Amino acid sequence: MFKKPTFFQSVTYAGLIANILTLCEPGIGNLGAGGFGSVKAIATANALVYALMTVGILLSAPIISYVGLKPVLILGCAFFCVYGAALYYNSIAHNDGFLIGGSVLCGISAAAFWATEGTIFSSLPSNDDRGRYLALWGIAKNLAPLALGGSISLGFNVHSYESGNISPDVYIVFFSLMAAGFVISFLFPNPNNIYRRDGSKVEVRKTDGFFTEMTRTLKAFREPRVFMLLPLFFMSYFYYAYQSNFTSLYFNVRTRALSSFVSPFGAIISSTMMGFFLDSKRWSEKTKGMTMLGILFVLEMGLWTWIAILRSIYGDNDSIGLDFDGASSVFNRAFPVVFFMNFIGQGSQNYLYWVVGHYACGVNNLSTYVCILRSFEALGQTVAWAISQTTSTTSPVHIYINFIGLFVSILISIPVISKLQYYEKDENEFINYNLSDQESPKLSLDEKADKPAK
């Protein structure tokens, strides 16, 4: 029966609050090594944060099913401001102890936040609207941690030609935004009361207890559509540690700030394009999935080939300090790299969440798959930052791993993407899908329209 929801019961309102929360978390890492001159120090802190997130996100799936989406979201916004305070204090007092402690709390919050925001944008919208909501999420993620953070950073550091630290005043602004996010998180609606645009209610399965939910999460790893995409999940954010090293060592402070301001527009453009394409009713889900996978493959291989060529130009010089004033040919070849890293990286993110959105219906079931995706994203970043901490920042190891890892993981994912279809099953049914199943899953209305009449 159709029910017209109030604005505060709508997916639009829930998405608005979630995007505001994303805007309240400008990413410190987008300053280039957290704004520090020392890449090694922040690499250690980041490796710790992402290691905690890897485990925490995986645990978040059963916790979301057990206690609900909103409490976990509030927890996810609770400790970011502590990390911002630690970065500020470290920038003026050089106290690594507070920074490490803040990193631990940040890891706890980030695990919960990553799990919930991914679940919100994958499970709340209808199948026909998912691409658009993922695009808006991608735009918010880059307006805040990149464009917003970048504009603040650029304003404070535009006259700084050194390759050292970001102004401590930047962290005060970030701390204030993060603290505001915690307060705003209480405005998020209960998923049980959210209705979609067509009047259908968001599905929330009754929980069977924490340990049963954890067992379901672990069993999901055995599904071919999951374990065959794990390498791609792992590689999806692996580039980010190298991006931070690249900007910190090859650009001076004000050029890093300019890069952090300009590069998000690449991600915003790719998010918008991806949203329109993935919501298109002109093609089947399989056609859209395979087409976009092919495009991403070509773009990723082209990007890392370009980076390898640049590395041959720079060599082992770790103190170039390129400036945008009177830009040289070397600068003009290097500066667009970060823009295209964000363009391709955010496009890949939107694509993977759209793919996972086909796996189940409802908040609880989809949270299982989203948390697996996000956990392996964090695991990839853990390894990437650990490599940055233990190797020379001019080492080509990141380039090799990204090129080979993406090449192999995209090829492995083809059998899964080639069978992509929407699932329209009851939220109370936990789906255990196998690629060899003879019985086809239920198709969405768009998929049915694509099938020829008999």
C-alpha positions as CSV (number, residue, x, y, z in Angstrom):
1,M,0.0,0.0,0.0
2,F,1.4,3.4,-1.0
3,K,2.4,5.7,1.9
4,K,3.6,9.2,1.2
5,P,6.3,9.8,3.8
6,T,7.0,13.1,5.5
7,F,10.3,14.8,4.6
8,F,11.8,13.6,7.9
9,Q,10.8,10.0,7.0
10,S,12.3,10.1,3.6
11,V,15.5,8.6,2.1
12,T,16.2,12.2,0.9
13,Y,16.3,13.4,4.5
14,A,18.4,10.5,5.7
15,G,20.8,11.0,2.8
16,L,21.0,14.7,3.6
17,I,22.0,14.1,7.2
18,A,24.5,11.4,6.2
19,N,26.1,13.8,3.6
20,I,26.3,16.6,6.2
21,L,28.1,14.2,8.5
22,T,30.5,13.5,5.7
23,L,31.0,17.2,5.1
24,C,31.9,17.6,8.8
25,E,34.8,15.2,8.5
26,P,37.4,16.9,6.3
27,G,40.2,14.4,5.8
28,I,43.4,15.4,7.4
29,G,45.3,13.0,5.1
30,N,44.3,15.1,2.1
31,L,46.7,17.8,3.2
32,G,49.5,15.4,2.1
33,A,50.8,13.3,5.0
34,G,48.3,14.9,7.4
35,G,49.9,18.3,6.9
36,F,53.2,17.2,8.4
37,G,56.6,17.5,6.8
38,S,57.5,14.0,8.0
39,V,55.8,11.3,5.9
40,K,57.1,8.5,8.1
41,A,55.4,9.9,11.3
42,I,51.9,10.1,9.7
43,A,52.3,6.8,7.9
44,T,52.7,5.0,11.2
45,A,49.6,6.7,12.6
46,N,47.6,5.9,9.5
47,A,48.7,2.3,9.4
48,L,47.4,2.0,13.0
49,V,44.1,3.6,12.2
50,Y,43.4,1.4,9.2
51,A,44.5,-1.7,11.0
52,L,41.9,-1.0,13.7
53,M,39.3,-0.2,11.0
54,T,39.9,-3.5,9.2
55,V,38.7,-5.4,12.3
56,G,36.2,-2.8,13.5
57,I,34.3,-2.6,10.2
58,L,34.0,-6.3,10.0
59,L,32.5,-6.4,13.5
60,S,30.2,-3.5,12.7
61,A,28.0,-5.6,10.4
62,P,26.6,-7.8,13.2
63,I,26.6,-4.8,15.6
64,I,24.4,-2.9,13.1
65,S,22.0,-5.8,12.9
66,Y,22.0,-6.2,16.6
67,V,21.7,-2.6,18.0
68,G,20.6,-0.7,14.9
69,L,22.1,1.6,12.3
70,K,21.7,4.9,14.1
71,P,23.6,4.0,17.4
72,V,26.5,2.8,15.4
73,L,26.4,6.0,13.3
74,I,26.6,8.1,16.4
75,L,29.6,6.1,17.7
76,G,31.1,6.7,14.3
77,C,31.1,10.4,14.8
78,A,32.2,10.5,18.4
79,F,36.0,10.4,18.3
80,F,37.1,12.2,15.1
81,C,37.4,15.5,16.9
82,V,39.8,13.8,19.4
83,Y,42.0,12.9,16.5
84,G,41.8,16.5,15.1
85,A,42.9,17.8,18.5
86,A,45.8,15.4,18.6
87,L,47.0,16.6,15.2
88,Y,46.7,20.2,16.3
89,Y,48.6,19.5,19.6
90,N,51.3,17.5,17.7
91,S,51.8,20.3,15.3
92,I,52.7,22.8,18.1
93,A,54.1,20.5,20.8
94,H,55.4,17.5,18.8
95,N,53.7,15.1,21.2
96,D,53.6,11.7,19.4
97,G,51.9,10.0,22.3
98,F,48.7,12.0,22.0
99,L,48.8,11.5,18.2
100,I,49.0,7.7,18.6
101,G,46.2,7.7,21.2
102,G,44.0,9.9,19.0
103,S,44.7,7.5,16.2
104,V,43.4,4.6,18.2
105,L,40.1,6.5,19.0
106,C,39.9,7.7,15.4
107,G,40.2,4.0,14.3
108,I,37.2,3.1,16.4
109,S,35.1,5.9,15.2
110,A,36.2,5.6,11.6
111,A,35.3,1.8,11.6
112,A,31.8,2.5,12.7
113,F,31.4,5.5,10.4
114,W,32.7,3.8,7.3
115,A,30.4,0.8,8.0
116,T,27.3,2.9,8.5
117,E,27.7,5.5,5.7
118,G,28.3,2.7,3.2
119,T,25.2,0.9,4.4
120,I,23.1,4.0,4.3
121,F,23.8,4.8,0.7
122,S,23.7,1.2,-0.5
123,S,20.6,0.0,1.3
124,L,18.2,3.0,1.8
125,P,17.7,4.1,-1.8
126,S,15.6,2.1,-4.3
127,N,17.3,0.2,-7.1
128,D,16.4,3.0,-9.5
129,D,17.9,5.7,-7.3
130,R,21.0,4.0,-5.9
131,G,23.5,5.4,-8.5
132,R,22.3,9.0,-7.9
133,Y,22.6,8.7,-4.1
134,L,26.0,7.1,-4.4
135,A,27.0,10.0,-6.7
136,L,25.8,12.6,-4.1
137,W,27.8,10.7,-1.4
138,G,30.9,10.8,-3.6
139,I,30.4,14.5,-4.1
140,A,30.0,15.1,-0.3
141,K,33.1,13.0,0.4
142,N,35.2,15.2,-1.8
143,L,33.6,18.6,-1.0
144,A,34.6,17.9,2.6
145,P,37.8,16.0,3.0
146,L,39.3,17.4,-0.2
147,A,37.7,20.7,-1.5
148,L,36.7,22.1,1.9
149,G,39.9,21.0,3.6
150,G,41.9,22.1,0.6
151,S,40.3,25.6,0.5
152,I,41.1,26.1,4.2
153,S,44.6,24.8,3.7
154,L,45.2,26.9,0.7
155,G,44.0,30.0,2.4
156,F,46.3,29.5,5.4
157,N,49.4,28.4,3.3
158,V,49.2,30.2,-0.1
159,H,52.3,32.3,0.7
160,S,54.3,29.4,2.1
161,Y,57.0,28.1,-0.3
162,E,58.6,25.6,2.1
163,S,58.0,21.9,2.0
164,G,57.4,21.5,5.7
165,N,54.3,21.6,7.9
166,I,50.8,22.9,7.4
167,S,49.8,25.9,9.6
168,P,48.4,24.6,13.0
169,D,45.4,27.0,12.6
170,V,44.0,24.6,9.9
171,Y,43.5,21.9,12.5
172,I,41.3,24.1,14.7
173,V,38.9,24.5,11.9
174,F,38.8,20.8,11.3
175,F,38.3,20.1,15.0
176,S,35.3,22.4,15.1
177,L,33.7,20.7,12.1
178,M,34.2,17.2,13.5
179,A,32.7,18.2,16.8
180,A,29.7,19.6,15.0
181,G,29.3,16.3,13.2
182,F,28.9,14.4,16.4
183,V,25.9,16.6,17.4
184,I,24.3,16.4,14.0
185,S,24.5,12.6,14.0
186,F,21.6,12.5,16.5
187,L,19.3,13.9,13.8
188,F,19.6,10.8,11.7
189,P,16.2,9.0,11.4
190,N,15.6,5.4,12.6
191,P,15.7,3.2,9.5
192,N,12.4,1.5,10.7
193,N,10.6,4.8,9.9
194,I,12.1,5.6,6.5
195,Y,10.1,5.3,3.3
196,R,11.4,5.4,-0.3
197,R,10.1,7.6,-3.0
198,D,7.6,4.9,-4.3
199,G,6.1,4.6,-0.8
200,S,7.9,1.3,0.1
201,K,9.3,1.0,3.5
202,V,13.0,0.4,4.1
203,E,13.5,-3.3,5.1
204,V,15.1,-4.1,8.4
205,R,15.4,-7.7,9.3
206,K,14.8,-8.9,12.9
207,T,18.1,-9.8,14.5
208,D,19.0,-13.3,15.6
209,G,21.6,-12.2,18.1
210,F,25.2,-10.9,17.7
211,F,27.0,-14.2,17.3
212,T,24.5,-15.4,14.7
213,E,24.9,-12.2,12.8
214,M,28.7,-12.6,13.1
215,T,28.4,-16.1,11.7
216,R,26.4,-14.9,8.8
217,T,29.1,-12.3,8.0
218,L,31.8,-14.9,8.1
219,K,29.8,-17.3,5.9
220,A,29.4,-14.5,3.3
221,F,33.1,-14.8,2.5
222,R,32.5,-18.2,1.0
223,E,30.2,-16.8,-1.6
224,P,32.0,-16.7,-5.0
225,R,30.6,-13.2,-5.7
226,V,32.3,-12.0,-2.5
227,F,35.7,-13.8,-2.5
228,M,36.2,-13.2,-6.2
229,L,35.9,-9.4,-5.6
230,L,38.0,-9.3,-2.4
231,P,41.2,-8.4,-4.4
232,L,39.4,-5.5,-6.0
233,F,38.1,-4.4,-2.7
234,F,41.6,-4.5,-1.3
235,M,43.1,-2.5,-4.2
236,S,40.3,0.1,-4.4
237,Y,42.0,2.6,-1.9
238,F,45.6,1.2,-2.1
239,Y,46.7,4.2,-4.2
240,Y,46.0,6.7,-1.4
241,A,49.2,6.2,0.6
242,Y,51.2,6.8,-2.6
243,Q,49.2,9.9,-3.4
244,S,50.1,11.3,0.0
245,N,53.8,10.6,-0.5
246,F,53.7,12.0,-4.0
247,T,52.3,15.4,-2.9
248,S,54.4,15.6,0.3
249,L,57.8,15.0,-1.3
250,Y,57.4,16.6,-4.8
251,F,55.3,19.7,-4.1
252,N,56.0,22.5,-1.6
253,V,53.3,23.4,1.0
254,R,51.3,25.9,-1.1
255,T,51.3,23.6,-4.1
256,R,50.1,20.7,-1.9
257,A,47.3,22.9,-0.7
258,L,46.4,23.8,-4.2
259,S,46.4,20.2,-5.2
260,S,44.1,19.3,-2.3
261,F,41.8,22.0,-3.5
262,V,41.8,21.1,-7.2
263,S,41.9,17.3,-7.2
264,P,38.5,16.7,-5.6
265,F,36.8,18.2,-8.6
266,G,38.0,15.1,-10.5
267,A,36.2,12.9,-8.0
268,I,33.1,15.1,-8.2
269,I,33.0,14.9,-12.0
270,S,33.4,11.1,-12.0
271,S,30.8,10.7,-9.3
272,T,28.3,12.7,-11.3
273,M,29.0,10.8,-14.5
274,M,28.8,7.5,-12.7
275,G,25.5,8.3,-11.1
276,F,23.8,9.1,-14.4
277,F,25.2,6.1,-16.1
278,L,24.4,3.5,-13.4
279,D,20.8,4.7,-12.9
280,S,20.2,4.6,-16.7
281,K,17.3,2.4,-17.7
282,R,18.6,2.1,-21.3
283,W,20.9,-0.8,-20.6
284,S,20.7,-4.0,-18.4
285,E,22.6,-4.2,-15.1
286,K,25.1,-6.7,-16.7
287,T,25.7,-4.4,-19.6
288,K,26.3,-1.4,-17.4
289,G,28.5,-3.4,-15.0
290,M,30.7,-4.8,-17.8
291,T,31.0,-1.5,-19.6
292,M,32.1,0.4,-16.6
293,L,34.5,-2.4,-15.5
294,G,36.2,-2.2,-18.9
295,I,36.5,1.6,-18.7
296,L,38.0,1.5,-15.2
297,F,40.5,-1.1,-16.4
298,V,41.7,1.1,-19.2
299,L,41.9,4.2,-17.0
300,E,43.7,2.4,-14.1
301,M,46.3,0.9,-16.5
302,G,46.8,4.2,-18.2
303,L,47.2,6.1,-14.9
304,W,49.8,3.8,-13.4
305,T,51.8,3.7,-16.7
306,W,51.8,7.5,-16.6
307,I,53.0,7.5,-12.9
308,A,55.8,5.0,-13.8
309,I,57.0,7.3,-16.5
310,L,57.0,10.3,-14.1
311,R,59.0,8.3,-11.6
312,S,61.7,7.7,-14.3
313,I,61.9,11.5,-14.7
314,Y,62.0,12.3,-10.9
315,G,64.3,9.3,-10.0
316,D,65.3,9.2,-6.4
317,N,65.2,12.9,-5.7
318,D,63.0,13.3,-2.6
319,S,63.2,17.1,-2.2
320,I,62.0,18.6,-5.5
321,G,59.5,21.0,-3.9
322,L,57.7,21.9,-7.2
323,D,55.8,25.2,-7.1
324,F,52.9,26.3,-9.3
325,D,54.4,29.8,-9.9
326,G,56.2,29.8,-13.2
327,A,55.4,26.1,-13.7
328,S,57.9,24.0,-15.5
329,S,57.2,21.2,-18.0
330,V,58.1,18.7,-15.2
331,F,55.4,20.4,-13.0
332,N,52.8,20.3,-15.7
333,R,53.4,16.6,-16.2
334,A,53.2,15.9,-12.5
335,F,50.5,18.1,-11.1
336,P,47.5,16.4,-12.9
337,V,48.4,13.0,-11.4
338,V,46.5,13.6,-8.2
339,F,43.5,15.0,-10.0
340,F,43.2,11.8,-12.1
341,M,43.9,9.6,-9.0
342,N,40.8,11.1,-7.4
343,F,38.8,10.9,-10.7
344,I,39.5,7.2,-11.1
345,G,39.5,6.3,-7.5
346,Q,36.1,7.8,-6.6
347,G,34.6,6.4,-9.8
348,S,35.8,2.9,-8.7
349,Q,34.3,3.5,-5.2
350,N,30.9,4.4,-6.6
351,Y,31.0,1.4,-8.9
352,L,31.9,-1.1,-6.2
353,Y,29.0,0.0,-3.9
354,W,26.6,-0.1,-6.8
355,V,27.8,-3.7,-7.5
356,V,27.4,-4.7,-3.9
357,G,23.9,-3.1,-3.8
358,H,22.8,-6.0,-6.1
359,Y,23.6,-8.6,-3.5
360,A,20.6,-8.4,-1.1
361,C,17.7,-6.3,0.1
362,G,17.4,-4.3,3.3
363,V,19.6,-2.6,5.8
364,N,20.9,-5.7,7.8
365,N,21.6,-8.0,4.9
366,L,23.3,-5.3,2.8
367,S,25.4,-4.1,5.8
368,T,27.1,-7.6,5.8
369,Y,28.3,-7.1,2.2
370,V,29.1,-3.4,2.6
371,C,31.2,-4.0,5.7
372,I,33.2,-6.7,3.9
373,L,33.9,-4.2,1.2
374,R,34.9,-1.5,3.6
375,S,36.9,-3.8,5.7
376,F,39.1,-4.8,2.8
377,E,39.4,-1.2,1.7
378,A,40.8,-0.5,5.1
379,L,43.1,-3.6,5.0
380,G,44.5,-2.4,1.7
381,Q,45.2,1.0,3.2
382,T,46.8,-0.7,6.2
383,V,49.3,-2.5,4.0
384,A,49.9,0.5,1.8
385,W,50.7,2.8,4.7
386,A,52.9,0.1,6.3
387,I,54.8,0.0,3.1
388,S,55.2,3.7,3.1
389,Q,56.5,3.6,6.7
390,T,59.1,0.9,6.0
391,T,60.4,1.9,2.5
392,S,61.8,4.9,0.9
393,T,59.2,7.3,-0.3
394,T,60.8,7.3,-3.7
395,S,60.7,3.5,-3.9
396,P,58.7,2.2,-6.9
397,V,57.1,-0.6,-4.9
398,H,53.8,1.2,-4.7
399,I,53.7,1.7,-8.4
400,Y,54.4,-2.0,-9.1
401,I,51.8,-3.2,-6.5
402,N,49.0,-0.9,-7.8
403,F,49.6,-1.8,-11.5
404,I,49.8,-5.5,-11.0
405,G,47.2,-5.7,-8.3
406,L,44.6,-3.7,-10.2
407,F,45.3,-5.7,-13.4
408,V,44.8,-9.0,-11.8
409,S,41.9,-8.1,-9.5
410,I,39.8,-6.5,-12.3
411,L,40.3,-9.6,-14.5
412,I,39.2,-11.9,-11.6
413,S,36.0,-9.9,-11.1
414,I,34.7,-10.4,-14.6
415,P,32.8,-13.7,-13.9
416,V,30.9,-11.9,-11.1
417,I,30.1,-8.8,-13.0
418,S,29.0,-10.7,-16.0
419,K,26.2,-12.3,-13.9
420,L,25.1,-9.0,-12.2
421,Q,21.3,-8.8,-11.5
422,Y,19.2,-7.1,-8.8
423,Y,17.9,-9.2,-5.9
424,E,14.3,-8.7,-4.8
425,K,14.0,-11.1,-1.9
426,D,12.6,-10.6,1.6
427,E,14.8,-8.9,4.1
428,N,14.2,-11.7,6.5
429,E,15.9,-14.2,4.1
430,F,19.7,-14.2,4.3
431,I,20.9,-14.9,0.8
432,N,23.8,-17.4,0.2
433,Y,24.3,-17.1,-3.5
434,N,26.6,-19.3,-5.7
435,L,27.6,-18.4,-9.3
436,S,26.7,-22.0,-10.3
437,D,23.1,-21.7,-9.1
438,Q,20.7,-22.9,-11.8
439,E,17.7,-20.9,-10.6
440,S,18.0,-17.3,-11.6
441,P,17.3,-14.7,-8.9
442,K,14.3,-12.5,-9.1
443,L,14.8,-9.6,-11.5
444,S,14.0,-6.0,-11.0
445,L,11.4,-4.4,-13.2
446,D,14.1,-2.9,-15.4
447,E,15.8,-6.2,-15.9
448,K,12.4,-7.8,-16.8
449,A,11.9,-5.1,-19.4
450,D,15.3,-6.0,-20.9
451,K,14.3,-9.6,-21.4
452,P,12.6,-10.5,-24.7
453,A,9.0,-11.6,-24.6
454,K,8.4,-15.3,-25.3
